[in-house]
């Protein structure tokens, strides 16, 4: 029998520490192209007030591995992004067929010459943010806002710091998404390419103004903070059957592709789309069905903030969950409208 040397014992211990409680090496999974600087560890405060070692992950809000868009077609001859219809619950490509369908319901999505109504610039986009967040009536938006339009805006590049628990700990009960308290800037977690996962779109709030906010072919679009984020995981949009880790939730537990590693459908998922089996530890699975990424959290949360931030305090849910940030403005040097990425409320 071959005895292990002290150096081998040390190597095994280091690997165990690196993998934390999930059996997943978070540090090695993130591609360097998604990082502003190497991932480090600091002591932080989680959402339940407990102290914990957290990973500090500083990323850019722009994906390095795929193009963004399209969202709105320019004319009826073009194709835009994807939108799940609120009436028949089907996922449509935003094109002439779908826009004409909306017009049969009394909407007015294009001109007689085929020009599609869409937000033309950042000013119009921010009007949409104001009318949705302030709960305007349709008549108010008709007079002073934006109606009958495809919401479209190229995102700004932003530097964002996420703090995720190094050793995720399961709570006695799962926290459903509607009951979870976290900063709108945080989202649900982060994809391995550095783009944040966000809750399901508040579709009823959007369509109340006869607007739609399509996702691009990778499942992302521009949020009210002018950042790019995902409402559906790229692995879902790409029909990925690898079962690989595609990101991490805000509680530190891994998020995996829609299938198990053998390509089979996940079994025994709990109310928040997570489970534990074999040697994989607890993890979530993204899906093509509600809630698309995850429906809540298994453990206490980390947080996120604009800029390169050095303090993690996830008990602050009203805005950014940290202090001491640098570079917290959008890529064009302007701040976005209130509330950053929008509401975590979902449907």
HUNOR-V772458 format. One record per run of one state. SS is the DSSP state (alpha for helix, beta for strand, coil for the rest). FROM is the first residue (numbers start at 1). TO is the last residue. If there is no record, write none. Layout:
SS_FROM_TO + SS_FROM_TO
This chain:
coil_1_5 + alpha_6_19 + coil_20_25 + alpha_26_29 + coil_30_31 + alpha_32_34 + beta_35_35 + coil_36_39 + beta_40_45 + coil_46_50 + beta_51_60 + coil_61_74 + beta_75_75 + coil_76_81 + beta_82_84 + coil_85_90 + beta_91_93 + coil_94_95 + alpha_96_104 + coil_105_109 + beta_110_110 + coil_111_114 + beta_115_116 + coil_117_117 + beta_118_118 + coil_119_121 + alpha_122_133 + coil_134_137 + alpha_138_144 + coil_145_149 + beta_150_150 + coil_151_158 + beta_159_165 + coil_166_169 + beta_170_176 + alpha_177_179 + coil_180_188 + beta_189_191 + coil_192_195 + beta_196_197 + coil_198_202 + alpha_203_207 + coil_208_211 + beta_212_212 + coil_213_214 + beta_215_215 + coil_216_219 + beta_220_222 + coil_223_227 + beta_228_230 + coil_231_233 + alpha_234_237 + coil_238_244 + beta_245_249 + coil_250_253 + beta_254_256 + coil_257_258 + beta_259_259 + coil_260_264 + beta_265_265 + coil_266_273 + beta_274_276 + coil_277_281 + beta_282_285 + coil_286_295 + beta_296_299 + coil_300_302 + beta_303_306 + coil_307_310 + beta_311_313 + coil_314_321 + beta_322_323 + coil_324_347
